[in-house]
Amino acid sequence: MKEVVFITGASSGIGKATAILLAEKGYCVYGTARNPEESPEEYNLIPMDVRQESSVKEAIKKVMEKEQRIDILINNAGVGITGALEETPIEALENAFQTNFFGAVRVIQAVLPIMRQQRKGFILNITSVAAYMGLPFRGGYSASKGALSLITETLRMETQQFGIKVCTLAPGDVATDIASRRFHTPAQENSPYPQYTASLSSMNQQVDEGADPAILAQKIYQVIRKKSPKVHYSKGKFLETFSIFLKKILPSKYFERLLMNHYDL
Ligand SMILES: NC(=O)c1ccc[n+]([C@@H]2O[C@H](COP(=O)([O-])OP(=O)(O)OC[C@H]3O[C@@H](n4cnc5c(N)ncnc54)[C@H](OP(=O)(O)O)[C@@H]3O)[C@@H](O)[C@H]2O)c1
């Protein structure tokens, strides 16, 4: 019997590459997007907006009617947000949290009763290297992904008793359309944060020069097959994943200085 995988945000980027790979590997794949036109050949693409409870419930119901089970949930839907904290509209911050944090939690809450009943399930939350550190001019993104990372630790302990495995995967930069879709706080003319504008183009360039989404898809495939997964995984260039390690071992002021130098602060 094929394992059923539910991937949020599978219309592009990492989610799409993962859906294609997992379908190739023999999984029964359901991906979601807010406005899917039609399902690709390789996998099912169904409508779901993670910001709306009714939409999440409807999508899960659709899969259950067809497959009667969901073995693996990959919480991948996410959006970017940039801006100096002082200048970032609260509404934009709320929107980022609605997708990156509450959206993932909504899907988790909808899927857990199913997995508990099966006494089997795997939940993989896609976070970011940015989840491990409050990056300048990306505070909303770091905070929403950091929150998802912490909640994963909670959930993992709470649900082990039901045979459910939970972990995160934190990608470094990946060459997807995320930069063109993210919310950019407009650069103000006389902003006290001129470094923001300068850092924007380098942030976008780093995404363009990031890893192929297919590499992340391979890592996701590896992680979901683990019998006994760790709580956190990461995948990125050496400096990206090394920065997570440096944050753990360096004196905090020293690590902060490294980041500030990088952002010209
Ligand atoms: N690219 C990177 O450098 C990078 C680095 C670290 C972490 N990540 C994380 O990796 C994940 C995938 O990002 P990506 O780079 O592949 O970006 P992407 O190409 O922009 O894909 C994002 C996906 O999320 C979906 N989505 C956005 N808002 C949604 C909502 N409200 N409800 C349901 N689906 C929604 C989009 O689908 P529709 O727009 O069609 O609905 C799309 O399929 C995200 O969580 C991102 O934060 C990316």
The ligand as an SDF file (V2000), in Angstrom:
LIG
                    3D

 48 52  0  0  0  0  0  0  0  0999 V2000
   13.7200   29.6070   -0.9390 N   0  0  0  0  0  0  0  0  0  0  0  0
   14.4570   29.7730    0.1460 C   0  0  0  0  0  0  0  0  0  0  0  0
   15.5660   30.3660    0.0770 O   0  0  0  0  0  0  0  0  0  0  0  0
   14.0060   29.2200    1.4690 C   0  0  0  0  0  0  0  0  0  0  0  0
   14.9350   29.1880    2.5260 C   0  0  0  0  0  0  0  0  0  0  0  0
   14.5380   28.6960    3.7630 C   0  0  0  0  0  0  0  0  0  0  0  0
   13.2360   28.2440    3.9500 C   0  0  0  0  0  0  0  0  0  0  0  0
   12.3520   28.2870    2.9170 N   0  0  0  0  0  0  0  0  0  0  0  0
   10.9820   27.8260    3.1720 C   0  0  0  0  0  0  0  0  0  0  0  0
   10.6550   26.7810    2.2830 O   0  0  0  0  0  0  0  0  0  0  0  0
    9.2470   26.7760    2.0550 C   0  0  0  0  0  0  0  0  0  0  0  0
    8.9920   26.7540    0.5580 C   0  0  0  0  0  0  0  0  0  0  0  0
    9.4520   27.9630    0.0090 O   0  0  0  0  0  0  0  0  0  0  0  0
    9.8890   28.1400   -1.5310 P   0  0  0  0  0  0  0  0  0  0  0  0
   11.2010   28.7930   -1.5360 O   0  0  0  0  0  0  0  0  0  0  0  0
    9.6790   26.8960   -2.2840 O   0  0  0  0  0  0  0  0  0  0  0  0
    8.8430   29.2830   -1.9500 O   0  0  0  0  0  0  0  0  0  0  0  0
    7.7780   29.4240   -3.1160 P   0  0  0  0  0  0  0  0  0  0  0  0
    8.3050   28.9050   -4.4040 O   0  0  0  0  0  0  0  0  0  0  0  0
    7.3050   30.8280   -3.0360 O   0  0  0  0  0  0  0  0  0  0  0  0
    6.6130   28.4160   -2.6400 O   0  0  0  0  0  0  0  0  0  0  0  0
    5.8000   28.7040   -1.5540 C   0  0  0  0  0  0  0  0  0  0  0  0
    4.5960   27.7810   -1.5970 C   0  0  0  0  0  0  0  0  0  0  0  0
    3.7520   28.1200   -0.4910 O   0  0  0  0  0  0  0  0  0  0  0  0
    2.4420   28.2690   -0.9710 C   0  0  0  0  0  0  0  0  0  0  0  0
    1.7050   29.2180   -0.1490 N   0  0  0  0  0  0  0  0  0  0  0  0
    2.0120   30.5080    0.1500 C   0  0  0  0  0  0  0  0  0  0  0  0
    1.0630   31.0460    0.9300 N   0  0  0  0  0  0  0  0  0  0  0  0
    0.1330   30.0830    1.1480 C   0  0  0  0  0  0  0  0  0  0  0  0
   -1.0790   30.0150    1.8720 C   0  0  0  0  0  0  0  0  0  0  0  0
   -1.5660   31.0670    2.5500 N   0  0  0  0  0  0  0  0  0  0  0  0
   -1.7800   28.8550    1.8650 N   0  0  0  0  0  0  0  0  0  0  0  0
   -1.3240   27.7940    1.1930 C   0  0  0  0  0  0  0  0  0  0  0  0
   -0.1710   27.7740    0.4720 N   0  0  0  0  0  0  0  0  0  0  0  0
    0.5280   28.9230    0.4600 C   0  0  0  0  0  0  0  0  0  0  0  0
    2.5790   28.7440   -2.4050 C   0  0  0  0  0  0  0  0  0  0  0  0
    1.4340   28.3300   -3.1350 O   0  0  0  0  0  0  0  0  0  0  0  0
    0.3970   29.3310   -3.8260 P   0  0  0  0  0  0  0  0  0  0  0  0
    1.0180   30.6910   -3.8810 O   0  0  0  0  0  0  0  0  0  0  0  0
    0.1960   28.7040   -5.1730 O   0  0  0  0  0  0  0  0  0  0  0  0
   -0.7990   29.2320   -2.9580 O   0  0  0  0  0  0  0  0  0  0  0  0
    3.7830   27.9470   -2.8660 C   0  0  0  0  0  0  0  0  0  0  0  0
    3.3970   26.6810   -3.3520 O   0  0  0  0  0  0  0  0  0  0  0  0
    8.6970   28.0160    2.7540 C   0  0  0  0  0  0  0  0  0  0  0  0
    8.1610   27.6470    4.0060 O   0  0  0  0  0  0  0  0  0  0  0  0
    9.9250   28.8860    2.9360 C   0  0  0  0  0  0  0  0  0  0  0  0
    9.8060   29.7670    4.0240 O   0  0  0  0  0  0  0  0  0  0  0  0
   12.7030   28.7630    1.6890 C   0  0  0  0  0  0  0  0  0  0  0  0
  1  2  1  0
  2  3  2  0
  2  4  1  0
  4  5  1  0
  4 48  2  0
  5  6  2  0
  6  7  1  0
  7  8  2  0
  8  9  1  0
  8 48  1  0
  9 10  1  0
  9 46  1  0
 10 11  1  0
 11 12  1  0
 11 44  1  0
 12 13  1  0
 13 14  1  0
 14 15  2  0
 14 16  1  0
 14 17  1  0
 17 18  1  0
 18 19  2  0
 18 20  1  0
 18 21  1  0
 21 22  1  0
 22 23  1  0
 23 24  1  0
 23 42  1  0
 24 25  1  0
 25 26  1  0
 25 36  1  0
 26 27  1  0
 26 35  1  0
 27 28  2  0
 28 29  1  0
 29 30  1  0
 29 35  2  0
 30 31  1  0
 30 32  2  0
 32 33  1  0
 33 34  2  0
 34 35  1  0
 36 37  1  0
 36 42  1  0
 37 38  1  0
 38 39  2  0
 38 40  1  0
 38 41  1  0
 42 43  1  0
 44 45  1  0
 44 46  1  0
 46 47  1  0
M  CHG  2   8   1  16  -1
M  END
$$$$
